[in-house]
C-alpha cells in the first residue's frame, strides 16, 4: 500500500504571530490560516515549522529554538549557548522531519560569534532532547532545509555569502545511527527537491547555469547554461529561485538588467525528463523570489494582505501512484 503523506503546512510571520496554511489540493486563491500561533513574549521569529496536525509549532530566534502547543503552552526550549549579542548576519533555521519525530536546527554559530563553528543539531520533537549534534566546517549566514518526500532524509543548503554555498544531507541509517554526507561542491545552491524525490535542482553560485542531480548520489543528470535559454551570459543570469512545478516540469528563473537600468526576470519551463526547454510561464510578481512552486501543478505568490495566494495553470489531475518524481 502506498502511504498517504500528510498535507504540507506552510508558515508566514505576520504581526508577531506565526500563521500556518495547509496546502489543501482543493483550495485556490487567497489562503486563510488553518492555525495561528503566538510566540513567547518579546521573541522575534527567524524560521518556523508546524506539524501537519497543527497542534505544535517549532521556531527559532537568534538565540534559541522553541516548541509550543497551539494553545501557547511551552513544550520545550533549547538555548544556543553562549548567548550572542550579534543582531545581524546569522539566521538559525529549523525543519520538522517527515515523520514529525525530530526537529533539525541549523546554528550559524561562527557568524554569531559564539566562539565555535556552525552546528547542525537534531532534537527529539516531543522532549527537546538533543539526539545528534554535528559540528560543521562552514561559516554560514543562514541555511535552507529541504525534507526528502520519500526517504525522510534532510538536505541543508548553507549560504556563506561571497564564499559560496555548501549542501549536506543527513539521515538515520539502518542501524539507527545518523549518517551525514557533504556534497563535493562549494559553488551550487540547492533550489528544490523533486516531488517524487528522485532528483533535485541546483543553481550555480555564480548564477551561470542550472543543474539537475540524481538523489541521493548528486550525480548530474543535465546542466543548462544561460546560453541555452537564448541569453547573453554577459547580460543575464540564473536567479537562485524557481523549483518543481510538477514532477516532470521545473521552473528556472532568468534575470538581468535592461539598457535603461531596469531589472527584469522571466520564468522558463524545463522538461526534466528530456532536459530541454518547454516554454515560459507568465506570473505577476514583484520579485523573482516570490514564486513558490508546490510540485503539483500549482504555486504560491504573496497576496497584498500578507496571506499566500495559490494558483494553477489548469485543473489539477488526480495524483497517480506511479507518477515519476
Backbone torsions as a table, in degrees:
resi	resn	phi	psi	omega
1	UNK	NA	134.0	178.8
2	UNK	-78.5	124.4	-177.7
3	UNK	-65.7	144.6	176.5
4	UNK	-93.2	115.6	-178.1
5	UNK	-82.5	145.0	178.0
6	UNK	-66.6	154.8	179.5
7	UNK	-64.9	151.0	179.2
8	UNK	-73.2	137.1	177.0
9	UNK	-107.3	127.4	-177.8
10	UNK	-110.0	137.8	179.9
11	UNK	-115.4	149.4	172.9
12	UNK	-135.5	147.4	-179.1
13	UNK	-107.9	117.1	-178.4
14	UNK	-141.6	136.7	174.9
15	UNK	54.2	35.7	177.6
16	UNK	76.8	8.1	-179.4
17	UNK	-124.9	162.4	178.8
18	UNK	-103.3	118.5	179.6
19	UNK	-101.1	128.1	-179.2
20	UNK	-108.5	128.6	-179.6
21	UNK	-119.1	135.8	179.8
22	UNK	-96.7	128.6	178.5
23	UNK	-79.0	73.6	178.9
24	UNK	-79.4	131.3	-175.0
25	UNK	-61.2	-19.0	-177.2
26	UNK	-98.4	-1.5	-175.3
27	UNK	-101.9	123.4	177.2
28	UNK	-130.8	168.3	-175.3
29	UNK	81.2	-158.6	-179.1
30	UNK	-68.1	126.8	-178.6
31	UNK	-89.6	140.2	174.9
32	UNK	-98.3	141.7	-179.5
33	UNK	-63.2	135.4	176.6
34	UNK	-82.9	-20.3	177.6
35	UNK	-158.5	150.6	177.5
36	UNK	-129.4	130.3	-178.4
37	UNK	-114.2	138.8	178.0
38	UNK	-102.9	110.3	177.2
39	UNK	-61.7	165.7	177.9
40	UNK	-64.8	152.7	-172.3
41	UNK	-54.8	130.8	174.5
42	UNK	82.7	-0.9	-176.5
43	UNK	-90.2	134.7	176.8
44	UNK	-101.5	121.1	-173.3
45	UNK	-80.4	135.3	173.8
46	UNK	-97.4	-57.3	176.8
47	UNK	-140.0	160.4	-179.3
48	UNK	-149.1	158.7	175.8
49	UNK	-146.3	138.3	-177.5
50	UNK	-120.0	137.7	178.1
51	UNK	-63.7	150.5	179.6
52	UNK	-58.7	-27.4	178.3
53	UNK	-81.7	-1.0	175.3
54	UNK	65.0	18.8	-177.2
55	UNK	-95.1	-16.1	179.6
56	UNK	-142.6	150.5	174.8
57	UNK	-126.6	146.0	171.8
58	UNK	-121.2	134.8	178.2
59	UNK	-144.0	156.8	175.9
60	UNK	-110.9	147.5	167.0
61	UNK	-116.2	-173.0	178.8
62	UNK	-67.0	-19.1	-173.2
63	UNK	-130.4	6.0	175.8
64	UNK	-168.1	169.6	173.3
65	UNK	-117.9	139.2	-172.6
66	UNK	-131.9	142.9	173.6
67	UNK	-122.5	125.0	-179.8
68	UNK	-124.5	155.5	170.4
69	UNK	-81.5	170.3	177.9
70	UNK	-63.2	-28.9	179.0
71	UNK	-78.4	-6.8	178.7
72	UNK	96.5	4.0	179.2
73	UNK	-76.8	140.4	179.2
74	UNK	-75.1	123.4	175.1
75	UNK	-88.8	-50.5	175.2
76	UNK	-165.3	163.0	175.7
77	UNK	-148.5	150.0	179.9
78	UNK	-136.9	118.1	-179.8
79	UNK	-79.4	146.4	173.3
80	UNK	-89.3	107.5	-177.5
81	UNK	-99.6	145.6	-8.7
82	UNK	-74.2	161.4	179.4
83	UNK	-59.4	136.5	180.0
84	UNK	-103.6	136.3	175.9
85	UNK	-97.2	0.3	178.9
86	UNK	-75.8	125.1	-173.5
87	UNK	-98.2	-14.6	-175.6
88	UNK	-135.6	157.8	173.9
89	UNK	91.2	-2.1	176.6
90	UNK	-142.8	130.8	-176.9
91	UNK	-131.8	97.3	176.2
92	UNK	-62.4	138.4	-177.9
93	UNK	-121.8	161.6	-178.6
94	UNK	-146.1	158.2	176.1
95	UNK	-155.2	149.5	173.3
96	UNK	-93.4	144.2	177.4
97	UNK	-67.8	166.8	-178.3
98	UNK	-59.5	-37.9	-179.9
99	UNK	-90.1	-0.7	177.1
100	UNK	75.5	7.6	-176.2
101	UNK	-88.3	-19.9	-177.8
102	UNK	-131.2	155.4	176.0
103	UNK	-118.3	127.6	-179.1
104	UNK	-105.7	124.7	-175.0
105	UNK	-126.0	128.2	174.0
106	UNK	-97.3	127.5	179.2
107	UNK	-113.2	108.9	176.6
108	UNK	-81.5	65.9	-170.9
109	UNK	-67.5	-28.9	-179.5
110	UNK	-64.4	-48.5	179.9
111	UNK	-69.8	-25.0	177.5
112	UNK	-79.5	-5.2	178.3
113	UNK	59.6	47.7	177.7
114	UNK	-90.5	4.1	177.0
115	UNK	86.1	11.1	178.3
116	UNK	-148.5	-176.7	179.6
117	UNK	-85.9	177.2	178.1
118	UNK	-64.1	158.4	178.5
119	UNK	-136.1	150.2	170.3
120	UNK	-120.9	115.8	-171.3
121	UNK	-119.2	135.1	178.4
122	UNK	-110.9	124.7	-179.4
123	UNK	-110.2	150.7	166.5
124	UNK	-69.4	125.6	-173.3
125	UNK	-67.5	-25.5	-178.5
126	UNK	-87.8	-37.7	-173.7
127	UNK	-107.0	-21.6	-175.4
128	UNK	81.5	6.2	177.6
129	UNK	-68.7	136.9	177.8
130	UNK	-75.4	121.3	179.7
131	UNK	-93.3	-38.9	-177.8
132	UNK	-144.6	139.8	173.7
133	UNK	-130.7	114.4	-177.1
134	UNK	-106.6	118.1	175.2
135	UNK	-79.0	133.1	-175.2
136	UNK	-113.0	150.5	177.2
137	UNK	-98.6	51.4	-178.4
138	UNK	-129.3	160.2	172.7
139	UNK	-128.8	78.8	-172.0
140	UNK	-97.7	155.7	173.6
141	UNK	-88.6	-34.2	-178.8
142	UNK	-171.3	178.3	-177.5
143	UNK	-155.9	154.3	175.6
144	UNK	-109.8	131.7	173.2
145	UNK	-94.3	142.2	172.4
146	UNK	-134.4	121.3	-177.9
147	UNK	-94.9	125.8	-179.3
148	UNK	-64.5	131.0	-172.6
149	UNK	-74.6	-7.6	-177.6
150	UNK	-117.3	-58.3	-174.9
151	UNK	-91.5	-6.1	175.1
152	UNK	78.8	0.4	176.3
153	UNK	-64.9	157.5	-174.4
154	UNK	-119.4	124.8	175.5
155	UNK	-92.5	144.6	177.2
156	UNK	-132.1	123.2	178.4
157	UNK	-111.3	108.8	-175.1
158	UNK	-98.3	122.9	178.7
159	UNK	-91.6	121.6	-179.8
160	UNK	-108.0	28.6	179.1
161	UNK	65.4	-135.0	-177.2
162	UNK	-67.4	-13.7	179.9
163	UNK	-81.8	-6.3	175.1
164	UNK	114.9	-155.2	-175.1
165	UNK	-145.2	139.9	-179.3
166	UNK	-118.5	132.2	179.4
167	UNK	-112.6	127.6	177.1
168	UNK	-124.0	164.3	174.4
169	UNK	-140.3	134.0	179.2
170	UNK	-123.2	148.5	177.4
171	UNK	-160.6	166.1	174.4
172	UNK	-93.9	125.9	-177.3
173	UNK	-74.5	174.8	-178.6
174	UNK	-61.2	-27.2	179.6
175	UNK	-90.8	6.6	179.0
176	UNK	87.9	-8.4	179.8
177	UNK	-85.2	145.8	-179.7
178	UNK	-70.5	146.1	176.1
179	UNK	-126.5	135.6	179.8
180	UNK	-128.2	139.1	178.0
181	UNK	-128.0	133.2	171.9
182	UNK	-108.5	121.0	-178.1
183	UNK	-71.4	148.6	-170.2
184	UNK	-81.5	42.2	176.9
185	UNK	-133.6	148.3	169.7
186	UNK	-122.1	14.7	-174.9
187	UNK	-130.2	23.5	179.4
188	UNK	-131.8	138.7	180.0
189	UNK	-108.2	126.7	178.6
190	UNK	-71.9	127.1	-178.8
191	UNK	-103.7	-44.8	-175.4
192	UNK	-166.1	158.2	171.1
193	UNK	-105.6	142.7	178.6
194	UNK	-62.6	145.9	-178.8
195	UNK	-54.2	-36.1	178.4
196	UNK	-89.9	-5.2	172.4
197	UNK	83.0	7.2	-175.4
198	UNK	-82.7	-18.5	179.8
199	UNK	-152.3	173.0	178.4
200	UNK	-144.6	164.8	-171.8
201	UNK	-116.8	134.2	176.0
202	UNK	-131.0	158.8	174.3
203	UNK	-124.0	137.3	176.6
204	UNK	-54.5	133.9	-180.0
205	UNK	-59.2	-31.2	175.5
206	UNK	-81.6	-0.2	174.7
207	UNK	66.7	30.6	-179.9
208	UNK	-92.3	-16.7	-178.2
209	UNK	-161.8	169.8	172.0
210	UNK	-121.3	144.3	-179.8
211	UNK	-135.3	154.9	176.8
212	UNK	-122.2	133.5	-171.0
213	UNK	-123.8	149.5	175.4
214	UNK	-76.5	137.8	173.0
215	UNK	-94.1	137.2	0.5
216	UNK	-97.7	-0.2	-170.9
217	UNK	-66.7	-30.3	-174.7
218	UNK	85.6	0.0	178.6
219	UNK	-57.2	137.2	-176.4
220	UNK	-76.8	125.5	175.5
221	UNK	-82.9	-45.7	173.8
222	UNK	-166.2	158.9	179.5
223	UNK	-130.1	140.8	177.2
224	UNK	-124.0	113.3	176.8
225	UNK	-78.3	171.3	179.4
226	UNK	-54.5	-38.7	-178.3
227	UNK	-59.9	-30.7	-177.9
228	UNK	-64.6	-21.1	-179.6
229	UNK	-93.9	2.8	177.0
230	UNK	88.7	18.0	-178.5
231	UNK	-113.0	157.2	173.1
232	UNK	-80.4	121.8	-178.3
233	UNK	-62.5	-14.6	175.1
234	UNK	-80.7	-13.9	-174.8
235	UNK	-121.2	-9.8	-177.5
236	UNK	-140.0	164.6	-178.3
237	UNK	-153.4	163.3	176.8
238	UNK	-90.0	124.9	178.5
239	UNK	-74.3	155.5	175.9
240	UNK	-84.7	59.4	-177.7
241	UNK	-152.2	179.8	-177.3
242	UNK	105.6	-152.2	-179.5
243	UNK	142.7	-166.1	-176.5
244	UNK	-87.8	116.5	175.2
245	UNK	-78.0	-40.5	174.1
246	UNK	-139.4	174.5	177.2
247	UNK	-58.7	-24.6	-176.9
248	UNK	-111.5	-2.0	-175.7
249	UNK	-130.0	127.0	177.8
250	UNK	-114.6	151.8	175.5
251	UNK	-104.2	124.8	176.7
252	UNK	-117.3	131.7	-175.6
253	UNK	-101.9	123.8	174.5
254	UNK	-107.5	138.8	-178.9
255	UNK	-138.8	170.6	179.4
256	UNK	-179.7	-161.4	-179.4
257	UNK	-137.2	133.3	-179.2
258	UNK	-74.7	169.7	178.7
259	UNK	-63.2	-22.2	178.3
260	UNK	-85.6	1.4	178.3
261	UNK	86.6	10.6	-179.8
262	UNK	-93.0	134.3	178.2
263	UNK	-76.1	143.9	178.1
264	UNK	-137.7	160.0	173.3
265	UNK	-155.1	151.4	179.5
266	UNK	-138.1	147.7	179.8
267	UNK	-101.5	117.1	178.7
268	UNK	-104.1	145.9	179.2
269	UNK	-101.1	139.8	179.8
270	UNK	-121.2	130.4	170.5
271	UNK	-81.3	104.3	-173.7
272	UNK	-68.2	-29.1	179.7
273	UNK	-65.6	-38.0	-176.5
274	UNK	-99.6	-18.2	-177.0
275	UNK	72.9	32.4	-175.9
276	UNK	-128.1	161.0	176.2
277	UNK	-72.9	147.2	179.2
278	UNK	-138.9	40.4	174.3
279	UNK	102.9	-168.9	179.1
280	UNK	-126.6	163.8	174.7
281	UNK	-130.4	130.2	-178.4
282	UNK	-95.5	120.7	-179.6
283	UNK	-132.3	130.7	-177.6
284	UNK	-85.5	100.8	178.0
285	UNK	-139.8	163.8	-179.0
286	UNK	-99.3	-11.0	-179.1
287	UNK	-139.8	143.6	177.7
288	UNK	-65.4	-13.9	-178.2
289	UNK	-97.5	1.7	-179.0
290	UNK	-76.8	-34.2	-179.5
291	UNK	-66.2	130.7	176.8
292	UNK	-128.1	92.6	177.7
293	UNK	-64.1	141.9	-176.1
294	UNK	-105.7	-3.9	174.6
295	UNK	86.6	-6.8	-178.2
296	UNK	-114.7	18.0	-177.8
297	UNK	96.6	-2.9	179.8
298	UNK	-118.9	171.2	179.9
299	UNK	-152.8	164.6	178.0
300	UNK	-111.9	146.0	165.7
301	UNK	-130.7	174.7	179.6
302	UNK	-91.2	132.0	176.5
303	UNK	-85.9	162.4	-178.5
304	UNK	-63.4	-23.3	-179.2
305	UNK	-95.7	6.5	178.7
306	UNK	93.8	-12.6	176.7
307	UNK	-82.2	145.0	176.7
308	UNK	-70.0	151.4	177.8
309	UNK	-118.4	129.1	-178.7
310	UNK	-101.8	133.3	-176.1
311	UNK	-127.0	161.8	172.9
312	UNK	-150.8	144.8	179.1
313	UNK	-72.2	-31.4	-176.4
314	UNK	-155.8	166.7	176.9
315	UNK	-54.4	135.6	-176.9
316	UNK	-79.3	130.7	177.2
317	UNK	-73.0	159.7	175.4
318	UNK	-66.0	137.2	-178.6
319	UNK	-64.3	139.9	178.1
320	UNK	-99.6	135.1	178.1
321	UNK	-64.9	-14.8	-178.2
322	UNK	-104.8	9.7	-175.4
323	UNK	-68.1	139.0	-179.6
324	UNK	-67.6	143.8	174.9
325	UNK	-120.9	NA	NA
